[in-house]
Amino acid sequence: MTDQIIGFDNGKYLKEQSKSILDRAAQFGNKLYLEFGGKLVYDYHASRVLPGFDPNVKMKLLKVLKDKIEVIVCIYSGDIERRKMRADFGITYDINAMKLIDDLRDGEINVSGVVVTRYNEQQIVKQFMNKLERRNIKVYTHGLIKGYPTNIELIISEKGYGANPYIETLKPIVIVTAPGPGSGKLSTCLSQIYHEHTRGVDAGYAKFETFPIWNLPLKHPVNMAYESATADLGDFNQVDPFHLEAYNKIAVNYNRDVEIFPVVKKIMQRIMDSRLVYKSPTDMGVNKAGFAITNDDLVQQAAKQELIRRYLRYSCEYVMGVSDKKTVQRAELLMRELNLTVLDRKVVNEARQASITAKNKGKGNEGVFAGAALQLANGKIMTGSNSPFM
């Protein structure tokens, strides 16, 4: 088997990314709340679209910085109550939060505590909090702030962020992470910054998220693959209009960050020195992934394969009743933009041929003929079909 060709340099990425985070912390008097988006560990989407990307490189990044960081984990109470699942591993968010804490502790990274956001005294949430406390993990709760995020006067007051408990941290960089999106990471960061400034500490905020990659073109396959990955949420990439206005430079961001930026900017203006307030959502980011791409052609091909894979997965989930029609249609439109069809993924035709061969040979089971194909790292494709033999 030949060695897999790679298009991403993990070593360069770790060097560039750690420097970027440390430089940003220095801008804010060495107290930075860093919102960590995406998957902290087992980021297989990134490893598929950036061949060579270590799916656990973010954990390695934290280990490089471990003397200067501590971690706060956020989880939305509603996700615990509904027993929301992480699709790739089939585990609930509360169990994933526990696993995340174990992974961090195994890496000798200090976990300051867990914040249960939008807490509403739910019984099942109380049970989760009890489990954490019995493992000597500090637990904090943030209630729902009425009018959040538009009622700035209330948010920046004793009845808003002031009503949230202050989480005491000692290290210059506080990583705020979560098992999934919508967990309250941004609000937790801003709440902590509010408390820090009332205590005379000039803390700041930044965001670390791998995708979209801001310095790749809007329609680069890697950024389009991110849109496909979030097709169920309806997220989309766009040129950052605030960055374009401030610097006359094109940078790519995604709709939710662009939409919330004016609110975040107003909150920051009320809390901190106006000279330190960001001019665009792209300014908030510290992502250096784009600078570690070493083979753009390979990366583009890998991302195109991911676009097809996502479409096929959503199509399967639609039949199973898990995904809706709009999600499948969004994924298909993204494929079409790059003139891709499912047959551009070599294993598709091979799997179809395997099922036809199975039918011709009288295999299958109870009139159902299934074909499967797997492409190895050396390019060889293995096929198989169902039968009652096993």
Contacts in CASP RR format, 6 or more apart in sequence:
PFRMAT RR
TARGET T0000
AUTHOR 0000-0000-0000
METHOD contacts of the structure
MODEL  1
MTDQIIGFDNGKYLKEQSKSILDRAAQFGNKLYLEFGGKLVYDYHASRVL
PGFDPNVKMKLLKVLKDKIEVIVCIYSGDIERRKMRADFGITYDINAMKL
IDDLRDGEINVSGVVVTRYNEQQIVKQFMNKLERRNIKVYTHGLIKGYPT
NIELIISEKGYGANPYIETLKPIVIVTAPGPGSGKLSTCLSQIYHEHTRG
VDAGYAKFETFPIWNLPLKHPVNMAYESATADLGDFNQVDPFHLEAYNKI
AVNYNRDVEIFPVVKKIMQRIMDSRLVYKSPTDMGVNKAGFAITNDDLVQ
QAAKQELIRRYLRYSCEYVMGVSDKKTVQRAELLMRELNLTVLDRKVVNE
ARQASITAKNKGKGNEGVFAGAALQLANGKIMTGSNSPFM
1 376 0 8 1.000
1 377 0 8 1.000
1 378 0 8 1.000
2 377 0 8 1.000
2 378 0 8 1.000
3 377 0 8 1.000
4 51 0 8 1.000
4 52 0 8 1.000
4 377 0 8 1.000
5 51 0 8 1.000
5 295 0 8 1.000
5 298 0 8 1.000
6 51 0 8 1.000
6 52 0 8 1.000
6 294 0 8 1.000
6 295 0 8 1.000
6 298 0 8 1.000
7 50 0 8 1.000
7 51 0 8 1.000
7 52 0 8 1.000
7 293 0 8 1.000
7 294 0 8 1.000
7 295 0 8 1.000
7 298 0 8 1.000
7 299 0 8 1.000
8 50 0 8 1.000
8 51 0 8 1.000
8 52 0 8 1.000
8 53 0 8 1.000
8 289 0 8 1.000
8 292 0 8 1.000
8 293 0 8 1.000
8 294 0 8 1.000
8 299 0 8 1.000
9 292 0 8 1.000
9 294 0 8 1.000
10 52 0 8 1.000
10 53 0 8 1.000
10 54 0 8 1.000
10 57 0 8 1.000
10 60 0 8 1.000
10 292 0 8 1.000
11 292 0 8 1.000
12 291 0 8 1.000
12 292 0 8 1.000
12 294 0 8 1.000
13 53 0 8 1.000
13 57 0 8 1.000
13 288 0 8 1.000
13 289 0 8 1.000
13 291 0 8 1.000
13 292 0 8 1.000
14 57 0 8 1.000
14 60 0 8 1.000
14 61 0 8 1.000
14 64 0 8 1.000
16 288 0 8 1.000
16 291 0 8 1.000
16 292 0 8 1.000
17 61 0 8 1.000
17 286 0 8 1.000
17 287 0 8 1.000
17 288 0 8 1.000
17 289 0 8 1.000
18 61 0 8 1.000
18 64 0 8 1.000
18 65 0 8 1.000
20 286 0 8 1.000
20 287 0 8 1.000
20 288 0 8 1.000
21 32 0 8 1.000
21 34 0 8 1.000
21 65 0 8 1.000
21 173 0 8 1.000
21 206 0 8 1.000
21 208 0 8 1.000
21 286 0 8 1.000
22 65 0 8 1.000
22 68 0 8 1.000
22 173 0 8 1.000
24 32 0 8 1.000
24 34 0 8 1.000
24 206 0 8 1.000
24 286 0 8 1.000
25 31 0 8 1.000
25 32 0 8 1.000
25 68 0 8 1.000
25 172 0 8 1.000
25 173 0 8 1.000
27 276 0 8 1.000
28 202 0 8 1.000
28 203 0 8 1.000
28 204 0 8 1.000
28 276 0 8 1.000
29 172 0 8 1.000
29 202 0 8 1.000
30 172 0 8 1.000
31 172 0 8 1.000
31 174 0 8 1.000
31 196 0 8 1.000
31 201 0 8 1.000
31 202 0 8 1.000
31 203 0 8 1.000
31 204 0 8 1.000
32 172 0 8 1.000
32 173 0 8 1.000
32 174 0 8 1.000
32 203 0 8 1.000
32 204 0 8 1.000
32 205 0 8 1.000
32 206 0 8 1.000
33 174 0 8 1.000
33 176 0 8 1.000
33 189 0 8 1.000
33 192 0 8 1.000
33 193 0 8 1.000
33 203 0 8 1.000
33 204 0 8 1.000
33 205 0 8 1.000
33 206 0 8 1.000
34 173 0 8 1.000
34 174 0 8 1.000
34 175 0 8 1.000
34 176 0 8 1.000
34 189 0 8 1.000
34 205 0 8 1.000
34 206 0 8 1.000
34 207 0 8 1.000
34 208 0 8 1.000
34 286 0 8 1.000
35 176 0 8 1.000
35 185 0 8 1.000
35 186 0 8 1.000
35 189 0 8 1.000
35 205 0 8 1.000
35 206 0 8 1.000
35 207 0 8 1.000
35 208 0 8 1.000
35 209 0 8 1.000
36 58 0 8 1.000
36 175 0 8 1.000
36 176 0 8 1.000
36 177 0 8 1.000
36 185 0 8 1.000
36 208 0 8 1.000
36 209 0 8 1.000
37 177 0 8 1.000
37 178 0 8 1.000
37 181 0 8 1.000
37 185 0 8 1.000
37 207 0 8 1.000
37 208 0 8 1.000
37 209 0 8 1.000
38 180 0 8 1.000
38 181 0 8 1.000
38 209 0 8 1.000
38 210 0 8 1.000
39 45 0 8 1.000
39 46 0 8 1.000
39 58 0 8 1.000
40 58 0 8 1.000
40 59 0 8 1.000
40 62 0 8 1.000
40 100 0 8 1.000
40 103 0 8 1.000
40 177 0 8 1.000
41 55 0 8 1.000
41 56 0 8 1.000
41 58 0 8 1.000
41 59 0 8 1.000
41 100 0 8 1.000
41 103 0 8 1.000
42 55 0 8 1.000
42 56 0 8 1.000
42 88 0 8 1.000
42 89 0 8 1.000
43 53 0 8 1.000
43 55 0 8 1.000
43 56 0 8 1.000
43 57 0 8 1.000
43 58 0 8 1.000
43 210 0 8 1.000
44 55 0 8 1.000
44 88 0 8 1.000
45 211 0 8 1.000
45 225 0 8 1.000
45 226 0 8 1.000
45 229 0 8 1.000
45 306 0 8 1.000
46 53 0 8 1.000
46 55 0 8 1.000
46 210 0 8 1.000
46 211 0 8 1.000
46 289 0 8 1.000
47 53 0 8 1.000
47 54 0 8 1.000
47 55 0 8 1.000
48 302 0 8 1.000
48 305 0 8 1.000
48 306 0 8 1.000
48 309 0 8 1.000
49 221 0 8 1.000
49 222 0 8 1.000
49 225 0 8 1.000
49 226 0 8 1.000
49 299 0 8 1.000
49 302 0 8 1.000
49 303 0 8 1.000
49 306 0 8 1.000
50 222 0 8 1.000
50 289 0 8 1.000
50 293 0 8 1.000
50 299 0 8 1.000
50 302 0 8 1.000
51 295 0 8 1.000
51 298 0 8 1.000
51 299 0 8 1.000
51 302 0 8 1.000
54 60 0 8 1.000
59 103 0 8 1.000
59 104 0 8 1.000
59 107 0 8 1.000
62 69 0 8 1.000
62 71 0 8 1.000
62 104 0 8 1.000
62 107 0 8 1.000
62 109 0 8 1.000
62 175 0 8 1.000
63 107 0 8 1.000
63 108 0 8 1.000
63 109 0 8 1.000
65 173 0 8 1.000
66 107 0 8 1.000
66 108 0 8 1.000
66 109 0 8 1.000
68 171 0 8 1.000
68 172 0 8 1.000
68 173 0 8 1.000
69 109 0 8 1.000
69 110 0 8 1.000
69 171 0 8 1.000
69 172 0 8 1.000
69 173 0 8 1.000
69 174 0 8 1.000
69 175 0 8 1.000
70 109 0 8 1.000
70 110 0 8 1.000
70 111 0 8 1.000
70 112 0 8 1.000
70 169 0 8 1.000
70 170 0 8 1.000
70 171 0 8 1.000
70 173 0 8 1.000
70 174 0 8 1.000
70 175 0 8 1.000
71 104 0 8 1.000
71 109 0 8 1.000
71 110 0 8 1.000
71 111 0 8 1.000
71 112 0 8 1.000
71 113 0 8 1.000
71 174 0 8 1.000
71 175 0 8 1.000
71 176 0 8 1.000
71 177 0 8 1.000
72 111 0 8 1.000
72 112 0 8 1.000
72 113 0 8 1.000
72 114 0 8 1.000
72 115 0 8 1.000
72 167 0 8 1.000
72 169 0 8 1.000
72 174 0 8 1.000
72 175 0 8 1.000
72 176 0 8 1.000
72 177 0 8 1.000
72 188 0 8 1.000
72 192 0 8 1.000
73 97 0 8 1.000
73 100 0 8 1.000
73 101 0 8 1.000
73 111 0 8 1.000
73 113 0 8 1.000
73 114 0 8 1.000
73 115 0 8 1.000
73 177 0 8 1.000
73 178 0 8 1.000
73 179 0 8 1.000
74 114 0 8 1.000
74 115 0 8 1.000
74 117 0 8 1.000
74 176 0 8 1.000
74 177 0 8 1.000
74 178 0 8 1.000
74 183 0 8 1.000
74 184 0 8 1.000
74 185 0 8 1.000
74 188 0 8 1.000
75 93 0 8 1.000
75 94 0 8 1.000
75 97 0 8 1.000
75 114 0 8 1.000
75 115 0 8 1.000
75 116 0 8 1.000
75 117 0 8 1.000
75 178 0 8 1.000
75 179 0 8 1.000
75 183 0 8 1.000
76 93 0 8 1.000
76 116 0 8 1.000
76 117 0 8 1.000
76 118 0 8 1.000
76 178 0 8 1.000
76 182 0 8 1.000
76 183 0 8 1.000
76 184 0 8 1.000
77 116 0 8 1.000
77 117 0 8 1.000
77 118 0 8 1.000
77 119 0 8 1.000
77 120 0 8 1.000
77 122 0 8 1.000
77 125 0 8 1.000
78 84 0 8 1.000
78 118 0 8 1.000
78 122 0 8 1.000
78 125 0 8 1.000
79 93 0 8 1.000
79 94 0 8 1.000
79 179 0 8 1.000
79 180 0 8 1.000
79 183 0 8 1.000
80 92 0 8 1.000
80 93 0 8 1.000
80 94 0 8 1.000
80 116 0 8 1.000
80 122 0 8 1.000
80 124 0 8 1.000
80 125 0 8 1.000
80 128 0 8 1.000
81 122 0 8 1.000
81 124 0 8 1.000
81 125 0 8 1.000
83 92 0 8 1.000
83 93 0 8 1.000
83 94 0 8 1.000
84 92 0 8 1.000
84 93 0 8 1.000
85 91 0 8 1.000
85 92 0 8 1.000
85 93 0 8 1.000
86 92 0 8 1.000
86 93 0 8 1.000
86 96 0 8 1.000
86 179 0 8 1.000
86 180 0 8 1.000
89 96 0 8 1.000
91 99 0 8 1.000
93 179 0 8 1.000
93 180 0 8 1.000
94 128 0 8 1.000
94 179 0 8 1.000
96 179 0 8 1.000
96 180 0 8 1.000
97 114 0 8 1.000
97 178 0 8 1.000
97 179 0 8 1.000
98 131 0 8 1.000
98 132 0 8 1.000
100 177 0 8 1.000
100 179 0 8 1.000
101 111 0 8 1.000
101 114 0 8 1.000
101 135 0 8 1.000
101 137 0 8 1.000
104 111 0 8 1.000
105 111 0 8 1.000
110 171 0 8 1.000
111 137 0 8 1.000
112 138 0 8 1.000
112 167 0 8 1.000
112 168 0 8 1.000
112 169 0 8 1.000
112 174 0 8 1.000
113 137 0 8 1.000
113 138 0 8 1.000
113 139 0 8 1.000
113 140 0 8 1.000
113 167 0 8 1.000
114 132 0 8 1.000
114 137 0 8 1.000
114 138 0 8 1.000
114 139 0 8 1.000
114 140 0 8 1.000
115 139 0 8 1.000
115 140 0 8 1.000
115 141 0 8 1.000
115 142 0 8 1.000
115 167 0 8 1.000
115 184 0 8 1.000
115 188 0 8 1.000
116 125 0 8 1.000
116 128 0 8 1.000
116 129 0 8 1.000
116 139 0 8 1.000
116 140 0 8 1.000
116 141 0 8 1.000
116 142 0 8 1.000
117 142 0 8 1.000
117 143 0 8 1.000
117 183 0 8 1.000
117 184 0 8 1.000
117 187 0 8 1.000
117 188 0 8 1.000
118 142 0 8 1.000
118 143 0 8 1.000
118 144 0 8 1.000
118 184 0 8 1.000
119 125 0 8 1.000
119 141 0 8 1.000
119 142 0 8 1.000
119 143 0 8 1.000
120 143 0 8 1.000
120 144 0 8 1.000
129 139 0 8 1.000
129 141 0 8 1.000
132 139 0 8 1.000
133 139 0 8 1.000
138 167 0 8 1.000
140 164 0 8 1.000
140 165 0 8 1.000
140 167 0 8 1.000
141 165 0 8 1.000
142 164 0 8 1.000
142 184 0 8 1.000
142 187 0 8 1.000
142 188 0 8 1.000
142 191 0 8 1.000
143 163 0 8 1.000
143 164 0 8 1.000
145 151 0 8 1.000
145 154 0 8 1.000
145 155 0 8 1.000
145 160 0 8 1.000
145 161 0 8 1.000
145 163 0 8 1.000
145 187 0 8 1.000
146 154 0 8 1.000
147 154 0 8 1.000
147 155 0 8 1.000
148 155 0 8 1.000
148 187 0 8 1.000
149 155 0 8 1.000
149 187 0 8 1.000
149 260 0 8 1.000
149 263 0 8 1.000
149 267 0 8 1.000
150 263 0 8 1.000
152 263 0 8 1.000
152 266 0 8 1.000
152 267 0 8 1.000
152 270 0 8 1.000
154 160 0 8 1.000
155 161 0 8 1.000
155 267 0 8 1.000
156 194 0 8 1.000
156 267 0 8 1.000
156 270 0 8 1.000
156 271 0 8 1.000
161 190 0 8 1.000
161 191 0 8 1.000
161 194 0 8 1.000
161 195 0 8 1.000
162 191 0 8 1.000
162 194 0 8 1.000
162 195 0 8 1.000
162 198 0 8 1.000
164 191 0 8 1.000
164 195 0 8 1.000
166 192 0 8 1.000
166 195 0 8 1.000
166 199 0 8 1.000
167 192 0 8 1.000
169 192 0 8 1.000
174 192 0 8 1.000
176 185 0 8 1.000
176 188 0 8 1.000
176 189 0 8 1.000
176 192 0 8 1.000
177 185 0 8 1.000
178 184 0 8 1.000
178 185 0 8 1.000
181 233 0 8 1.000
186 260 0 8 1.000
186 264 0 8 1.000
189 205 0 8 1.000
190 205 0 8 1.000
190 264 0 8 1.000
190 267 0 8 1.000
190 268 0 8 1.000
190 271 0 8 1.000
192 203 0 8 1.000
193 203 0 8 1.000
193 204 0 8 1.000
193 205 0 8 1.000
193 268 0 8 1.000
193 271 0 8 1.000
193 272 0 8 1.000
194 271 0 8 1.000
196 202 0 8 1.000
196 203 0 8 1.000
196 204 0 8 1.000
197 203 0 8 1.000
197 271 0 8 1.000
197 272 0 8 1.000
202 272 0 8 1.000
202 273 0 8 1.000
202 276 0 8 1.000
203 272 0 8 1.000
204 272 0 8 1.000
204 276 0 8 1.000
205 268 0 8 1.000
205 284 0 8 1.000
206 284 0 8 1.000
206 285 0 8 1.000
206 286 0 8 1.000
207 257 0 8 1.000
207 284 0 8 1.000
207 285 0 8 1.000
207 286 0 8 1.000
208 285 0 8 1.000
208 286 0 8 1.000
208 287 0 8 1.000
209 285 0 8 1.000
209 287 0 8 1.000
210 287 0 8 1.000
210 289 0 8 1.000
211 222 0 8 1.000
211 223 0 8 1.000
211 226 0 8 1.000
211 229 0 8 1.000
211 289 0 8 1.000
212 222 0 8 1.000
212 223 0 8 1.000
212 226 0 8 1.000
212 227 0 8 1.000
212 237 0 8 1.000
212 252 0 8 1.000
212 253 0 8 1.000
212 254 0 8 1.000
213 220 0 8 1.000
213 222 0 8 1.000
213 223 0 8 1.000
213 252 0 8 1.000
213 287 0 8 1.000
213 289 0 8 1.000
213 290 0 8 1.000
214 240 0 8 1.000
214 251 0 8 1.000
214 252 0 8 1.000
214 253 0 8 1.000
214 282 0 8 1.000
214 285 0 8 1.000
214 287 0 8 1.000
215 251 0 8 1.000
215 252 0 8 1.000
215 290 0 8 1.000
215 291 0 8 1.000
216 222 0 8 1.000
216 223 0 8 1.000
216 252 0 8 1.000
216 290 0 8 1.000
217 223 0 8 1.000
217 252 0 8 1.000
218 237 0 8 1.000
218 238 0 8 1.000
218 239 0 8 1.000
218 250 0 8 1.000
218 252 0 8 1.000
219 337 0 8 1.000
220 300 0 8 1.000
220 303 0 8 1.000
221 299 0 8 1.000
221 300 0 8 1.000
221 301 0 8 1.000
221 303 0 8 1.000
221 304 0 8 1.000
221 307 0 8 1.000
221 338 0 8 1.000
222 299 0 8 1.000
222 300 0 8 1.000
222 303 0 8 1.000
223 237 0 8 1.000
223 252 0 8 1.000
224 237 0 8 1.000
224 303 0 8 1.000
224 307 0 8 1.000
224 334 0 8 1.000
224 337 0 8 1.000
224 338 0 8 1.000
225 303 0 8 1.000
225 304 0 8 1.000
225 306 0 8 1.000
225 307 0 8 1.000
225 310 0 8 1.000
226 237 0 8 1.000
226 254 0 8 1.000
227 235 0 8 1.000
227 236 0 8 1.000
227 237 0 8 1.000
227 330 0 8 1.000
227 334 0 8 1.000
228 306 0 8 1.000
228 307 0 8 1.000
228 310 0 8 1.000
228 311 0 8 1.000
228 330 0 8 1.000
228 331 0 8 1.000
228 334 0 8 1.000
229 306 0 8 1.000
229 310 0 8 1.000
230 254 0 8 1.000
231 310 0 8 1.000
231 314 0 8 1.000
231 327 0 8 1.000
231 330 0 8 1.000
231 331 0 8 1.000
231 334 0 8 1.000
232 314 0 8 1.000
232 323 0 8 1.000
232 324 0 8 1.000
232 327 0 8 1.000
234 330 0 8 1.000
235 254 0 8 1.000
235 255 0 8 1.000
235 256 0 8 1.000
236 254 0 8 1.000
236 255 0 8 1.000
237 252 0 8 1.000
237 253 0 8 1.000
237 254 0 8 1.000
237 255 0 8 1.000
238 252 0 8 1.000
238 253 0 8 1.000
238 254 0 8 1.000
238 255 0 8 1.000
238 258 0 8 1.000
239 250 0 8 1.000
239 251 0 8 1.000
239 252 0 8 1.000
239 253 0 8 1.000
240 250 0 8 1.000
240 251 0 8 1.000
240 252 0 8 1.000
240 253 0 8 1.000
240 258 0 8 1.000
240 280 0 8 1.000
240 281 0 8 1.000
240 282 0 8 1.000
241 258 0 8 1.000
242 258 0 8 1.000
242 261 0 8 1.000
242 279 0 8 1.000
242 280 0 8 1.000
242 281 0 8 1.000
242 282 0 8 1.000
243 249 0 8 1.000
243 250 0 8 1.000
243 251 0 8 1.000
243 253 0 8 1.000
243 279 0 8 1.000
243 280 0 8 1.000
243 281 0 8 1.000
243 282 0 8 1.000
243 283 0 8 1.000
244 250 0 8 1.000
244 251 0 8 1.000
245 280 0 8 1.000
246 279 0 8 1.000
246 280 0 8 1.000
246 283 0 8 1.000
247 279 0 8 1.000
247 280 0 8 1.000
251 280 0 8 1.000
251 282 0 8 1.000
253 280 0 8 1.000
253 281 0 8 1.000
253 282 0 8 1.000
257 281 0 8 1.000
257 284 0 8 1.000
258 281 0 8 1.000
260 281 0 8 1.000
261 280 0 8 1.000
261 281 0 8 1.000
261 284 0 8 1.000
264 281 0 8 1.000
264 284 0 8 1.000
265 277 0 8 1.000
265 278 0 8 1.000
268 276 0 8 1.000
268 277 0 8 1.000
268 278 0 8 1.000
269 277 0 8 1.000
278 284 0 8 1.000
293 299 0 8 1.000
304 338 0 8 1.000
304 340 0 8 1.000
304 344 0 8 1.000
305 344 0 8 1.000
305 345 0 8 1.000
307 331 0 8 1.000
307 334 0 8 1.000
307 335 0 8 1.000
307 338 0 8 1.000
307 340 0 8 1.000
308 335 0 8 1.000
308 340 0 8 1.000
308 341 0 8 1.000
308 342 0 8 1.000
308 344 0 8 1.000
308 345 0 8 1.000
308 348 0 8 1.000
309 345 0 8 1.000
310 331 0 8 1.000
311 328 0 8 1.000
311 331 0 8 1.000
311 332 0 8 1.000
311 334 0 8 1.000
311 335 0 8 1.000
311 342 0 8 1.000
312 342 0 8 1.000
312 345 0 8 1.000
312 348 0 8 1.000
314 323 0 8 1.000
314 327 0 8 1.000
314 328 0 8 1.000
314 331 0 8 1.000
315 328 0 8 1.000
317 323 0 8 1.000
317 327 0 8 1.000
318 324 0 8 1.000
318 325 0 8 1.000
318 327 0 8 1.000
318 328 0 8 1.000
335 341 0 8 1.000
342 348 0 8 1.000
343 349 0 8 1.000
346 373 0 8 1.000
346 375 0 8 1.000
346 381 0 8 1.000
347 373 0 8 1.000
347 374 0 8 1.000
347 375 0 8 1.000
347 381 0 8 1.000
348 373 0 8 1.000
350 373 0 8 1.000
350 381 0 8 1.000
350 383 0 8 1.000
351 371 0 8 1.000
351 372 0 8 1.000
351 373 0 8 1.000
351 383 0 8 1.000
352 371 0 8 1.000
353 383 0 8 1.000
354 371 0 8 1.000
354 372 0 8 1.000
354 373 0 8 1.000
354 383 0 8 1.000
354 384 0 8 1.000
354 385 0 8 1.000
355 369 0 8 1.000
355 370 0 8 1.000
355 371 0 8 1.000
355 385 0 8 1.000
356 369 0 8 1.000
357 385 0 8 1.000
358 364 0 8 1.000
358 369 0 8 1.000
358 370 0 8 1.000
358 371 0 8 1.000
358 384 0 8 1.000
358 385 0 8 1.000
358 386 0 8 1.000
358 387 0 8 1.000
359 369 0 8 1.000
363 369 0 8 1.000
363 385 0 8 1.000
363 386 0 8 1.000
363 387 0 8 1.000
364 370 0 8 1.000
364 385 0 8 1.000
364 386 0 8 1.000
364 387 0 8 1.000
364 388 0 8 1.000
365 386 0 8 1.000
365 387 0 8 1.000
365 388 0 8 1.000
368 386 0 8 1.000
369 385 0 8 1.000
369 386 0 8 1.000
370 385 0 8 1.000
370 386 0 8 1.000
371 383 0 8 1.000
371 384 0 8 1.000
371 385 0 8 1.000
371 386 0 8 1.000
372 383 0 8 1.000
372 384 0 8 1.000
372 385 0 8 1.000
373 381 0 8 1.000
373 382 0 8 1.000
373 383 0 8 1.000
373 384 0 8 1.000
374 381 0 8 1.000
374 382 0 8 1.000
374 383 0 8 1.000
375 381 0 8 1.000
375 382 0 8 1.000
376 382 0 8 1.000
END
